[in-house]
Amino acid sequence: MNKSDVFLAASLGCLALAAAAFAAPQAFRGNNAKEVAQCTRLIKTFSDTGDWPDAGAPEYIRYDKCYYLICGGTETEA
């Protein structure tokens, strides 16, 4: 399995989690259901259109934060 296969599998898994969060935001702990729903829509929009923001752009920073909110992991420091 090469790196692109792993990335694709991780991306599809993240989209599945985003869809679950959109369908049942109450499943996420805390009272961030509104933020989870907004992030889910943002990730889905970028995925559906294929129009990804440039690295460093405000939209990319928002996408990055949403990715870590929905998919988990350790957010990198800038």
mmCIF file of the N, C-alpha and C atoms, coordinates in Angstrom:
data_MODEL
# 
_entry.id   MODEL 
# 
loop_
_atom_site.group_PDB 
_atom_site.id 
_atom_site.type_symbol 
_atom_site.label_atom_id 
_atom_site.label_alt_id 
_atom_site.label_comp_id 
_atom_site.label_asym_id 
_atom_site.label_entity_id 
_atom_site.label_seq_id 
_atom_site.pdbx_PDB_ins_code 
_atom_site.Cartn_x 
_atom_site.Cartn_y 
_atom_site.Cartn_z 
_atom_site.occupancy 
_atom_site.B_iso_or_equiv 
_atom_site.pdbx_formal_charge 
_atom_site.auth_seq_id 
_atom_site.auth_comp_id 
_atom_site.auth_asym_id 
_atom_site.auth_atom_id 
_atom_site.pdbx_PDB_model_num 
ATOM 1   N N  . MET A 1 1  ? 0.853   -1.167 0.000  1.00 0.00 ? 1  MET A N  1 
ATOM 2   C CA . MET A 1 1  ? 0.000   0.000  0.000  1.00 0.00 ? 1  MET A CA 1 
ATOM 3   C C  . MET A 1 1  ? 0.906   1.239  0.000  1.00 0.00 ? 1  MET A C  1 
ATOM 4   N N  . ASN A 1 2  ? 0.720   2.116  -0.979 1.00 0.00 ? 2  ASN A N  1 
ATOM 5   C CA . ASN A 1 2  ? 1.567   3.307  -1.019 1.00 0.00 ? 2  ASN A CA 1 
ATOM 6   C C  . ASN A 1 2  ? 0.925   4.465  -0.249 1.00 0.00 ? 2  ASN A C  1 
ATOM 7   N N  . LYS A 1 3  ? 1.652   5.569  -0.162 1.00 0.00 ? 3  LYS A N  1 
ATOM 8   C CA . LYS A 1 3  ? 1.197   6.695  0.660  1.00 0.00 ? 3  LYS A CA 1 
ATOM 9   C C  . LYS A 1 3  ? -0.111  7.289  0.163  1.00 0.00 ? 3  LYS A C  1 
ATOM 10  N N  . SER A 1 4  ? -0.308  7.326  -1.142 1.00 0.00 ? 4  SER A N  1 
ATOM 11  C CA . SER A 1 4  ? -1.552  7.915  -1.654 1.00 0.00 ? 4  SER A CA 1 
ATOM 12  C C  . SER A 1 4  ? -2.761  7.053  -1.285 1.00 0.00 ? 4  SER A C  1 
ATOM 13  N N  . ASP A 1 5  ? -2.578  5.730  -1.235 1.00 0.00 ? 5  ASP A N  1 
ATOM 14  C CA . ASP A 1 5  ? -3.675  4.856  -0.812 1.00 0.00 ? 5  ASP A CA 1 
ATOM 15  C C  . ASP A 1 5  ? -4.038  5.096  0.650  1.00 0.00 ? 5  ASP A C  1 
ATOM 16  N N  . VAL A 1 6  ? -3.021  5.277  1.480  1.00 0.00 ? 6  VAL A N  1 
ATOM 17  C CA . VAL A 1 6  ? -3.254  5.535  2.903  1.00 0.00 ? 6  VAL A CA 1 
ATOM 18  C C  . VAL A 1 6  ? -3.963  6.878  3.078  1.00 0.00 ? 6  VAL A C  1 
ATOM 19  N N  . PHE A 1 7  ? -3.508  7.898  2.341  1.00 0.00 ? 7  PHE A N  1 
ATOM 20  C CA . PHE A 1 7  ? -4.130  9.217  2.426  1.00 0.00 ? 7  PHE A CA 1 
ATOM 21  C C  . PHE A 1 7  ? -5.584  9.157  1.969  1.00 0.00 ? 7  PHE A C  1 
ATOM 22  N N  . LEU A 1 8  ? -5.833  8.448  0.881  1.00 0.00 ? 8  LEU A N  1 
ATOM 23  C CA . LEU A 1 8  ? -7.200  8.330  0.376  1.00 0.00 ? 8  LEU A CA 1 
ATOM 24  C C  . LEU A 1 8  ? -8.092  7.614  1.384  1.00 0.00 ? 8  LEU A C  1 
ATOM 25  N N  . ALA A 1 9  ? -7.588  6.548  1.971  1.00 0.00 ? 9  ALA A N  1 
ATOM 26  C CA . ALA A 1 9  ? -8.367  5.814  2.971  1.00 0.00 ? 9  ALA A CA 1 
ATOM 27  C C  . ALA A 1 9  ? -8.662  6.692  4.185  1.00 0.00 ? 9  ALA A C  1 
ATOM 28  N N  . ALA A 1 10 ? -7.662  7.458  4.635  1.00 0.00 ? 10 ALA A N  1 
ATOM 29  C CA . ALA A 1 10 ? -7.867  8.347  5.781  1.00 0.00 ? 10 ALA A CA 1 
ATOM 30  C C  . ALA A 1 10 ? -8.873  9.443  5.443  1.00 0.00 ? 10 ALA A C  1 
ATOM 31  N N  . SER A 1 11 ? -8.792  9.980  4.242  1.00 0.00 ? 11 SER A N  1 
ATOM 32  C CA . SER A 1 11 ? -9.727  11.032 3.830  1.00 0.00 ? 11 SER A CA 1 
ATOM 33  C C  . SER A 1 11 ? -11.155 10.506 3.764  1.00 0.00 ? 11 SER A C  1 
ATOM 34  N N  . LEU A 1 12 ? -11.327 9.316  3.226  1.00 0.00 ? 12 LEU A N  1 
ATOM 35  C CA . LEU A 1 12 ? -12.668 8.734  3.158  1.00 0.00 ? 12 LEU A CA 1 
ATOM 36  C C  . LEU A 1 12 ? -13.206 8.440  4.552  1.00 0.00 ? 12 LEU A C  1 
ATOM 37  N N  . GLY A 1 13 ? -12.336 7.997  5.442  1.00 0.00 ? 13 GLY A N  1 
ATOM 38  C CA . GLY A 1 13 ? -12.751 7.766  6.824  1.00 0.00 ? 13 GLY A CA 1 
ATOM 39  C C  . GLY A 1 13 ? -13.185 9.051  7.493  1.00 0.00 ? 13 GLY A C  1 
ATOM 40  N N  . CYS A 1 14 ? -12.445 10.112 7.228  1.00 0.00 ? 14 CYS A N  1 
ATOM 41  C CA . CYS A 1 14 ? -12.789 11.411 7.801  1.00 0.00 ? 14 CYS A CA 1 
ATOM 42  C C  . CYS A 1 14 ? -14.137 11.888 7.261  1.00 0.00 ? 14 CYS A C  1 
ATOM 43  N N  . LEU A 1 15 ? -14.371 11.703 5.977  1.00 0.00 ? 15 LEU A N  1 
ATOM 44  C CA . LEU A 1 15 ? -15.660 12.106 5.408  1.00 0.00 ? 15 LEU A CA 1 
ATOM 45  C C  . LEU A 1 15 ? -16.799 11.294 6.013  1.00 0.00 ? 15 LEU A C  1 
ATOM 46  N N  . ALA A 1 16 ? -16.547 10.027 6.288  1.00 0.00 ? 16 ALA A N  1 
ATOM 47  C CA . ALA A 1 16 ? -17.571 9.207  6.936  1.00 0.00 ? 16 ALA A CA 1 
ATOM 48  C C  . ALA A 1 16 ? -17.865 9.734  8.334  1.00 0.00 ? 16 ALA A C  1 
ATOM 49  N N  . LEU A 1 17 ? -16.817 10.108 9.071  1.00 0.00 ? 17 LEU A N  1 
ATOM 50  C CA . LEU A 1 17 ? -17.022 10.695 10.399 1.00 0.00 ? 17 LEU A CA 1 
ATOM 51  C C  . LEU A 1 17 ? -17.765 12.025 10.299 1.00 0.00 ? 17 LEU A C  1 
ATOM 52  N N  . ALA A 1 18 ? -17.422 12.819 9.295  1.00 0.00 ? 18 ALA A N  1 
ATOM 53  C CA . ALA A 1 18 ? -18.099 14.101 9.107  1.00 0.00 ? 18 ALA A CA 1 
ATOM 54  C C  . ALA A 1 18 ? -19.582 13.884 8.813  1.00 0.00 ? 18 ALA A C  1 
ATOM 55  N N  . ALA A 1 19 ? -19.893 12.892 8.001  1.00 0.00 ? 19 ALA A N  1 
ATOM 56  C CA . ALA A 1 19 ? -21.297 12.588 7.702  1.00 0.00 ? 19 ALA A CA 1 
ATOM 57  C C  . ALA A 1 19 ? -22.031 12.139 8.957  1.00 0.00 ? 19 ALA A C  1 
ATOM 58  N N  . ALA A 1 20 ? -21.375 11.337 9.770  1.00 0.00 ? 20 ALA A N  1 
ATOM 59  C CA . ALA A 1 20 ? -21.992 10.895 11.028 1.00 0.00 ? 20 ALA A CA 1 
ATOM 60  C C  . ALA A 1 20 ? -22.214 12.075 11.961 1.00 0.00 ? 20 ALA A C  1 
ATOM 61  N N  . ALA A 1 21 ? -21.258 12.991 12.004 1.00 0.00 ? 21 ALA A N  1 
ATOM 62  C CA . ALA A 1 21 ? -21.394 14.174 12.857 1.00 0.00 ? 21 ALA A CA 1 
ATOM 63  C C  . ALA A 1 21 ? -22.533 15.063 12.374 1.00 0.00 ? 21 ALA A C  1 
ATOM 64  N N  . PHE A 1 22 ? -22.708 15.133 11.067 1.00 0.00 ? 22 PHE A N  1 
ATOM 65  C CA . PHE A 1 22 ? -23.783 15.940 10.513 1.00 0.00 ? 22 PHE A CA 1 
ATOM 66  C C  . PHE A 1 22 ? -25.138 15.307 10.827 1.00 0.00 ? 22 PHE A C  1 
ATOM 67  N N  . ALA A 1 23 ? -25.192 13.988 10.746 1.00 0.00 ? 23 ALA A N  1 
ATOM 68  C CA . ALA A 1 23 ? -26.446 13.278 10.988 1.00 0.00 ? 23 ALA A CA 1 
ATOM 69  C C  . ALA A 1 23 ? -26.811 13.245 12.467 1.00 0.00 ? 23 ALA A C  1 
ATOM 70  N N  . ALA A 1 24 ? -25.811 13.148 13.328 1.00 0.00 ? 24 ALA A N  1 
ATOM 71  C CA . ALA A 1 24 ? -26.070 13.032 14.768 1.00 0.00 ? 24 ALA A CA 1 
ATOM 72  C C  . ALA A 1 24 ? -25.049 13.841 15.565 1.00 0.00 ? 24 ALA A C  1 
ATOM 73  N N  . PRO A 1 25 ? -25.155 15.179 15.525 1.00 0.00 ? 25 PRO A N  1 
ATOM 74  C CA . PRO A 1 25 ? -24.165 15.999 16.227 1.00 0.00 ? 25 PRO A CA 1 
ATOM 75  C C  . PRO A 1 25 ? -24.165 15.792 17.738 1.00 0.00 ? 25 PRO A C  1 
ATOM 76  N N  . GLN A 1 26 ? -25.259 15.276 18.292 1.00 0.00 ? 26 GLN A N  1 
ATOM 77  C CA . GLN A 1 26 ? -25.319 15.048 19.731 1.00 0.00 ? 26 GLN A CA 1 
ATOM 78  C C  . GLN A 1 26 ? -24.372 13.929 20.159 1.00 0.00 ? 26 GLN A C  1 
ATOM 79  N N  . ALA A 1 27 ? -23.855 13.163 19.211 1.00 0.00 ? 27 ALA A N  1 
ATOM 80  C CA . ALA A 1 27 ? -22.927 12.079 19.540 1.00 0.00 ? 27 ALA A CA 1 
ATOM 81  C C  . ALA A 1 27 ? -21.569 12.625 19.977 1.00 0.00 ? 27 ALA A C  1 
ATOM 82  N N  . PHE A 1 28 ? -21.279 13.870 19.646 1.00 0.00 ? 28 PHE A N  1 
ATOM 83  C CA . PHE A 1 28 ? -20.009 14.470 20.033 1.00 0.00 ? 28 PHE A CA 1 
ATOM 84  C C  . PHE A 1 28 ? -20.147 15.112 21.402 1.00 0.00 ? 28 PHE A C  1 
ATOM 85  N N  . ARG A 1 29 ? -19.141 14.942 22.223 1.00 0.00 ? 29 ARG A N  1 
ATOM 86  C CA . ARG A 1 29 ? -19.180 15.481 23.585 1.00 0.00 ? 29 ARG A CA 1 
ATOM 87  C C  . ARG A 1 29 ? -19.040 16.994 23.572 1.00 0.00 ? 29 ARG A C  1 
ATOM 88  N N  . GLY A 1 30 ? -19.460 17.583 24.665 1.00 0.00 ? 30 GLY A N  1 
ATOM 89  C CA . GLY A 1 30 ? -19.367 19.031 24.800 1.00 0.00 ? 30 GLY A CA 1 
ATOM 90  C C  . GLY A 1 30 ? -20.550 19.697 24.126 1.00 0.00 ? 30 GLY A C  1 
ATOM 91  N N  . ASN A 1 31 ? -20.561 21.003 24.176 1.00 0.00 ? 31 ASN A N  1 
ATOM 92  C CA . ASN A 1 31 ? -21.678 21.708 23.549 1.00 0.00 ? 31 ASN A CA 1 
ATOM 93  C C  . ASN A 1 31 ? -21.199 22.389 22.269 1.00 0.00 ? 31 ASN A C  1 
ATOM 94  N N  . ASN A 1 32 ? -20.413 21.694 21.487 1.00 0.00 ? 32 ASN A N  1 
ATOM 95  C CA . ASN A 1 32 ? -19.909 22.256 20.242 1.00 0.00 ? 32 ASN A CA 1 
ATOM 96  C C  . ASN A 1 32 ? -20.652 21.701 19.030 1.00 0.00 ? 32 ASN A C  1 
ATOM 97  N N  . ALA A 1 33 ? -21.902 21.299 19.212 1.00 0.00 ? 33 ALA A N  1 
ATOM 98  C CA . ALA A 1 33 ? -22.674 20.704 18.121 1.00 0.00 ? 33 ALA A CA 1 
ATOM 99  C C  . ALA A 1 33 ? -22.803 21.668 16.943 1.00 0.00 ? 33 ALA A C  1 
ATOM 100 N N  . LYS A 1 34 ? -22.972 22.947 17.226 1.00 0.00 ? 34 LYS A N  1 
ATOM 101 C CA . LYS A 1 34 ? -23.101 23.928 16.146 1.00 0.00 ? 34 LYS A CA 1 
ATOM 102 C C  . LYS A 1 34 ? -21.806 24.011 15.351 1.00 0.00 ? 34 LYS A C  1 
ATOM 103 N N  . GLU A 1 35 ? -20.675 24.056 16.059 1.00 0.00 ? 35 GLU A N  1 
ATOM 104 C CA . GLU A 1 35 ? -19.378 24.124 15.382 1.00 0.00 ? 35 GLU A CA 1 
ATOM 105 C C  . GLU A 1 35 ? -19.112 22.844 14.584 1.00 0.00 ? 35 GLU A C  1 
ATOM 106 N N  . VAL A 1 36 ? -19.475 21.702 15.153 1.00 0.00 ? 36 VAL A N  1 
ATOM 107 C CA . VAL A 1 36 ? -19.304 20.427 14.448 1.00 0.00 ? 36 VAL A CA 1 
ATOM 108 C C  . VAL A 1 36 ? -20.133 20.430 13.166 1.00 0.00 ? 36 VAL A C  1 
ATOM 109 N N  . ALA A 1 37 ? -21.370 20.899 13.239 1.00 0.00 ? 37 ALA A N  1 
ATOM 110 C CA . ALA A 1 37 ? -22.229 20.947 12.054 1.00 0.00 ? 37 ALA A CA 1 
ATOM 111 C C  . ALA A 1 37 ? -21.655 21.889 10.998 1.00 0.00 ? 37 ALA A C  1 
ATOM 112 N N  . GLN A 1 38 ? -21.160 23.058 11.423 1.00 0.00 ? 38 GLN A N  1 
ATOM 113 C CA . GLN A 1 38 ? -20.560 24.001 10.481 1.00 0.00 ? 38 GLN A CA 1 
ATOM 114 C C  . GLN A 1 38 ? -19.316 23.404 9.834  1.00 0.00 ? 38 GLN A C  1 
ATOM 115 N N  . CYS A 1 39 ? -18.489 22.758 10.646 1.00 0.00 ? 39 CYS A N  1 
ATOM 116 C CA . CYS A 1 39 ? -17.267 22.151 10.123 1.00 0.00 ? 39 CYS A CA 1 
ATOM 117 C C  . CYS A 1 39 ? -17.587 21.012 9.160  1.00 0.00 ? 39 CYS A C  1 
ATOM 118 N N  . THR A 1 40 ? -18.610 20.258 9.485  1.00 0.00 ? 40 THR A N  1 
ATOM 119 C CA . THR A 1 40 ? -19.010 19.159 8.613  1.00 0.00 ? 40 THR A CA 1 
ATOM 120 C C  . THR A 1 40 ? -19.423 19.689 7.252  1.00 0.00 ? 40 THR A C  1 
ATOM 121 N N  . ARG A 1 41 ? -20.208 20.760 7.241  1.00 0.00 ? 41 ARG A N  1 
ATOM 122 C CA . ARG A 1 41 ? -20.627 21.365 5.968  1.00 0.00 ? 41 ARG A CA 1 
ATOM 123 C C  . ARG A 1 41 ? -19.424 21.906 5.200  1.00 0.00 ? 41 ARG A C  1 
ATOM 124 N N  . LEU A 1 42 ? -18.472 22.526 5.907  1.00 0.00 ? 42 LEU A N  1 
ATOM 125 C CA . LEU A 1 42 ? -17.284 23.079 5.252  1.00 0.00 ? 42 LEU A CA 1 
ATOM 126 C C  . LEU A 1 42 ? -16.467 21.967 4.600  1.00 0.00 ? 42 LEU A C  1 
ATOM 127 N N  . ILE A 1 43 ? -16.205 20.896 5.348  1.00 0.00 ? 43 ILE A N  1 
ATOM 128 C CA . ILE A 1 43 ? -15.427 19.778 4.806  1.00 0.00 ? 43 ILE A CA 1 
ATOM 129 C C  . ILE A 1 43 ? -16.154 19.156 3.616  1.00 0.00 ? 43 ILE A C  1 
ATOM 130 N N  . LYS A 1 44 ? -17.471 18.982 3.737  1.00 0.00 ? 44 LYS A N  1 
ATOM 131 C CA . LYS A 1 44 ? -18.247 18.386 2.645  1.00 0.00 ? 44 LYS A CA 1 
ATOM 132 C C  . LYS A 1 44 ? -18.222 19.280 1.410  1.00 0.00 ? 44 LYS A C  1 
ATOM 133 N N  . THR A 1 45 ? -18.312 20.590 1.591  1.00 0.00 ? 45 THR A N  1 
ATOM 134 C CA . THR A 1 45 ? -18.282 21.515 0.457  1.00 0.00 ? 45 THR A CA 1 
ATOM 135 C C  . THR A 1 45 ? -16.962 21.423 -0.291 1.00 0.00 ? 45 THR A C  1 
ATOM 136 N N  . PHE A 1 46 ? -15.852 21.468 0.446  1.00 0.00 ? 46 PHE A N  1 
ATOM 137 C CA . PHE A 1 46 ? -14.544 21.365 -0.205 1.00 0.00 ? 46 PHE A CA 1 
ATOM 138 C C  . PHE A 1 46 ? -14.392 20.019 -0.900 1.00 0.00 ? 46 PHE A C  1 
ATOM 139 N N  . SER A 1 47 ? -14.879 18.970 -0.278 1.00 0.00 ? 47 SER A N  1 
ATOM 140 C CA . SER A 1 47 ? -14.765 17.633 -0.863 1.00 0.00 ? 47 SER A CA 1 
ATOM 141 C C  . SER A 1 47 ? -15.616 17.517 -2.125 1.00 0.00 ? 47 SER A C  1 
ATOM 142 N N  . ASP A 1 48 ? -16.842 18.028 -2.074 1.00 0.00 ? 48 ASP A N  1 
ATOM 143 C CA . ASP A 1 48 ? -17.751 17.925 -3.220 1.00 0.00 ? 48 ASP A CA 1 
ATOM 144 C C  . ASP A 1 48 ? -17.274 18.743 -4.416 1.00 0.00 ? 48 ASP A C  1 
ATOM 145 N N  . THR A 1 49 ? -16.778 19.953 -4.147 1.00 0.00 ? 49 THR A N  1 
ATOM 146 C CA . THR A 1 49 ? -16.368 20.829 -5.247 1.00 0.00 ? 49 THR A CA 1 
ATOM 147 C C  . THR A 1 49 ? -14.964 20.520 -5.737 1.00 0.00 ? 49 THR A C  1 
ATOM 148 N N  . GLY A 1 50 ? -14.131 19.958 -4.860 1.00 0.00 ? 50 GLY A N  1 
ATOM 149 C CA . GLY A 1 50 ? -12.731 19.712 -5.219 1.00 0.00 ? 50 GLY A CA 1 
ATOM 150 C C  . GLY A 1 50 ? -11.924 20.993 -5.273 1.00 0.00 ? 50 GLY A C  1 
ATOM 151 N N  . ASP A 1 51 ? -12.505 22.086 -4.810 1.00 0.00 ? 51 ASP A N  1 
ATOM 152 C CA . ASP A 1 51 ? -11.854 23.397 -4.827 1.00 0.00 ? 51 ASP A CA 1 
ATOM 153 C C  . ASP A 1 51 ? -11.254 23.654 -3.451 1.00 0.00 ? 51 ASP A C  1 
ATOM 154 N N  . TRP A 1 52 ? -9.991  23.240 -3.262 1.00 0.00 ? 52 TRP A N  1 
ATOM 155 C CA . TRP A 1 52 ? -9.338  23.351 -1.962 1.00 0.00 ? 52 TRP A CA 1 
ATOM 156 C C  . TRP A 1 52 ? -8.660  24.706 -1.834 1.00 0.00 ? 52 TRP A C  1 
ATOM 157 N N  . PRO A 1 53 ? -8.709  25.327 -0.657 1.00 0.00 ? 53 PRO A N  1 
ATOM 158 C CA . PRO A 1 53 ? -8.073  26.633 -0.460 1.00 0.00 ? 53 PRO A CA 1 
ATOM 159 C C  . PRO A 1 53 ? -6.551  26.502 -0.460 1.00 0.00 ? 53 PRO A C  1 
ATOM 160 N N  . ASP A 1 54 ? -5.887  27.604 -0.776 1.00 0.00 ? 54 ASP A N  1 
ATOM 161 C CA . ASP A 1 54 ? -4.424  27.636 -0.742 1.00 0.00 ? 54 ASP A CA 1 
ATOM 162 C C  . ASP A 1 54 ? -3.945  27.546 0.699  1.00 0.00 ? 54 ASP A C  1 
ATOM 163 N N  . ALA A 1 55 ? -2.815  26.864 0.891  1.00 0.00 ? 55 ALA A N  1 
ATOM 164 C CA . ALA A 1 55 ? -2.231  26.748 2.234  1.00 0.00 ? 55 ALA A CA 1 
ATOM 165 C C  . ALA A 1 55 ? -1.922  28.140 2.777  1.00 0.00 ? 55 ALA A C  1 
ATOM 166 N N  . GLY A 1 56 ? -2.280  28.386 4.004  1.00 0.00 ? 56 GLY A N  1 
ATOM 167 C CA . GLY A 1 56 ? -2.043  29.674 4.638  1.00 0.00 ? 56 GLY A CA 1 
ATOM 168 C C  . GLY A 1 56 ? -3.203  30.648 4.505  1.00 0.00 ? 56 GLY A C  1 
ATOM 169 N N  . ALA A 1 57 ? -4.119  30.381 3.588  1.00 0.00 ? 57 ALA A N  1 
ATOM 170 C CA . ALA A 1 57 ? -5.290  31.246 3.424  1.00 0.00 ? 57 ALA A CA 1 
ATOM 171 C C  . ALA A 1 57 ? -6.224  31.050 4.619  1.00 0.00 ? 57 ALA A C  1 
ATOM 172 N N  . PRO A 1 58 ? -7.011  32.081 4.966  1.00 0.00 ? 58 PRO A N  1 
ATOM 173 C CA . PRO A 1 58 ? -7.930  31.947 6.104  1.00 0.00 ? 58 PRO A CA 1 
ATOM 174 C C  . PRO A 1 58 ? -8.876  30.747 5.968  1.00 0.00 ? 58 PRO A C  1 
ATOM 175 N N  . GLU A 1 59 ? -9.325  30.460 4.740  1.00 0.00 ? 59 GLU A N  1 
ATOM 176 C CA . GLU A 1 59 ? -10.213 29.316 4.536  1.00 0.00 ? 59 GLU A CA 1 
ATOM 177 C C  . GLU A 1 59 ? -9.492  28.003 4.834  1.00 0.00 ? 59 GLU A C  1 
ATOM 178 N N  . TYR A 1 60 ? -8.196  27.952 4.499  1.00 0.00 ? 60 TYR A N  1 
ATOM 179 C CA . TYR A 1 60 ? -7.426  26.735 4.763  1.00 0.00 ? 60 TYR A CA 1 
ATOM 180 C C  . TYR A 1 60 ? -7.224  26.543 6.263  1.00 0.00 ? 60 TYR A C  1 
ATOM 181 N N  . ILE A 1 61 ? -6.964  27.628 6.963  1.00 0.00 ? 61 ILE A N  1 
ATOM 182 C CA . ILE A 1 61 ? -6.782  27.555 8.418  1.00 0.00 ? 61 ILE A CA 1 
ATOM 183 C C  . ILE A 1 61 ? -8.075  27.063 9.062  1.00 0.00 ? 61 ILE A C  1 
ATOM 184 N N  . ARG A 1 62 ? -9.216  27.566 8.600  1.00 0.00 ? 62 ARG A N  1 
ATOM 185 C CA . ARG A 1 62 ? -10.513 27.112 9.120  1.00 0.00 ? 62 ARG A CA 1 
ATOM 186 C C  . ARG A 1 62 ? -10.728 25.632 8.793  1.00 0.00 ? 62 ARG A C  1 
ATOM 187 N N  . TYR A 1 63 ? -10.413 25.237 7.553  1.00 0.00 ? 63 TYR A N  1 
ATOM 188 C CA . TYR A 1 63 ? -10.540 23.833 7.165  1.00 0.00 ? 63 TYR A CA 1 
ATOM 189 C C  . TYR A 1 63 ? -9.660  22.954 8.050  1.00 0.00 ? 63 TYR A C  1 
ATOM 190 N N  . ASP A 1 64 ? -8.440  23.400 8.304  1.00 0.00 ? 64 ASP A N  1 
ATOM 191 C CA . ASP A 1 64 ? -7.497  22.641 9.126  1.00 0.00 ? 64 ASP A CA 1 
ATOM 192 C C  . ASP A 1 64 ? -8.058  22.434 10.534 1.00 0.00 ? 64 ASP A C  1 
ATOM 193 N N  . LYS A 1 65 ? -8.587  23.495 11.127 1.00 0.00 ? 65 LYS A N  1 
ATOM 194 C CA . LYS A 1 65 ? -9.169  23.385 12.471 1.00 0.00 ? 65 LYS A CA 1 
ATOM 195 C C  . LYS A 1 65 ? -10.389 22.453 12.452 1.00 0.00 ? 65 LYS A C  1 
ATOM 196 N N  . CYS A 1 66 ? -11.193 22.559 11.411 1.00 0.00 ? 66 CYS A N  1 
ATOM 197 C CA . CYS A 1 66 ? -12.363 21.687 11.290 1.00 0.00 ? 66 CYS A CA 1 
ATOM 198 C C  . CYS A 1 66 ? -11.947 20.233 11.120 1.00 0.00 ? 66 CYS A C  1 
ATOM 199 N N  . TYR A 1 67 ? -10.915 20.003 10.339 1.00 0.00 ? 67 TYR A N  1 
ATOM 200 C CA . TYR A 1 67 ? -10.440 18.636 10.130 1.00 0.00 ? 67 TYR A CA 1 
ATOM 201 C C  . TYR A 1 67 ? -10.067 18.005 11.465 1.00 0.00 ? 67 TYR A C  1 
ATOM 202 N N  . TYR A 1 68 ? -9.340  18.733 12.300 1.00 0.00 ? 68 TYR A N  1 
ATOM 203 C CA . TYR A 1 68 ? -8.934  18.182 13.590 1.00 0.00 ? 68 TYR A CA 1 
ATOM 204 C C  . TYR A 1 68 ? -10.111 18.051 14.555 1.00 0.00 ? 68 TYR A C  1 
ATOM 205 N N  . LEU A 1 69 ? -11.094 18.931 14.444 1.00 0.00 ? 69 LEU A N  1 
ATOM 206 C CA . LEU A 1 69 ? -12.280 18.816 15.288 1.00 0.00 ? 69 LEU A CA 1 
ATOM 207 C C  . LEU A 1 69 ? -13.069 17.555 14.940 1.00 0.00 ? 69 LEU A C  1 
ATOM 208 N N  . ILE A 1 70 ? -13.268 17.313 13.652 1.00 0.00 ? 70 ILE A N  1 
ATOM 209 C CA . ILE A 1 70 ? -14.074 16.183 13.205 1.00 0.00 ? 70 ILE A CA 1 
ATOM 210 C C  . ILE A 1 70 ? -13.284 14.876 13.235 1.00 0.00 ? 70 ILE A C  1 
ATOM 211 N N  . CYS A 1 71 ? -12.081 14.901 12.705 1.00 0.00 ? 71 CYS A N  1 
ATOM 212 C CA . CYS A 1 71 ? -11.318 13.664 12.511 1.00 0.00 ? 71 CYS A CA 1 
ATOM 213 C C  . CYS A 1 71 ? -10.383 13.341 13.661 1.00 0.00 ? 71 CYS A C  1 
ATOM 214 N N  . GLY A 1 72 ? -10.144 14.302 14.529 1.00 0.00 ? 72 GLY A N  1 
ATOM 215 C CA . GLY A 1 72 ? -9.238  14.053 15.648 1.00 0.00 ? 72 GLY A CA 1 
ATOM 216 C C  . GLY A 1 72 ? -7.789  14.171 15.216 1.00 0.00 ? 72 GLY A C  1 
ATOM 217 N N  . GLY A 1 73 ? -6.917  13.722 16.065 1.00 0.00 ? 73 GLY A N  1 
ATOM 218 C CA . GLY A 1 73 ? -5.492  13.817 15.776 1.00 0.00 ? 73 GLY A CA 1 
ATOM 219 C C  . GLY A 1 73 ? -4.875  14.964 16.542 1.00 0.00 ? 73 GLY A C  1 
ATOM 220 N N  . THR A 1 74 ? -3.629  15.197 16.272 1.00 0.00 ? 74 THR A N  1 
ATOM 221 C CA . THR A 1 74 ? -2.888  16.251 16.950 1.00 0.00 ? 74 THR A CA 1 
ATOM 222 C C  . THR A 1 74 ? -2.673  17.395 15.984 1.00 0.00 ? 74 THR A C  1 
ATOM 223 N N  . GLU A 1 75 ? -3.182  18.545 16.337 1.00 0.00 ? 75 GLU A N  1 
ATOM 224 C CA . GLU A 1 75 ? -3.051  19.718 15.491 1.00 0.00 ? 75 GLU A CA 1 
ATOM 225 C C  . GLU A 1 75 ? -1.617  20.212 15.546 1.00 0.00 ? 75 GLU A C  1 
ATOM 226 N N  . THR A 1 76 ? -1.058  20.518 14.378 1.00 0.00 ? 76 THR A N  1 
ATOM 227 C CA . THR A 1 76 ? 0.321   20.985 14.318 1.00 0.00 ? 76 THR A CA 1 
ATOM 228 C C  . THR A 1 76 ? 0.391   22.456 14.687 1.00 0.00 ? 76 THR A C  1 
ATOM 229 N N  . GLU A 1 77 ? 1.493   22.837 15.272 1.00 0.00 ? 77 GLU A N  1 
ATOM 230 C CA . GLU A 1 77 ? 1.712   24.244 15.618 1.00 0.00 ? 77 GLU A CA 1 
ATOM 231 C C  . GLU A 1 77 ? 2.318   24.959 14.424 1.00 0.00 ? 77 GLU A C  1 
ATOM 232 N N  . ALA A 1 78 ? 1.893   26.190 14.183 1.00 0.00 ? 78 ALA A N  1 
ATOM 233 C CA . ALA A 1 78 ? 2.417   26.967 13.055 1.00 0.00 ? 78 ALA A CA 1 
ATOM 234 C C  . ALA A 1 78 ? 3.738   27.596 13.404 1.00 0.00 ? 78 ALA A C  1 
# 
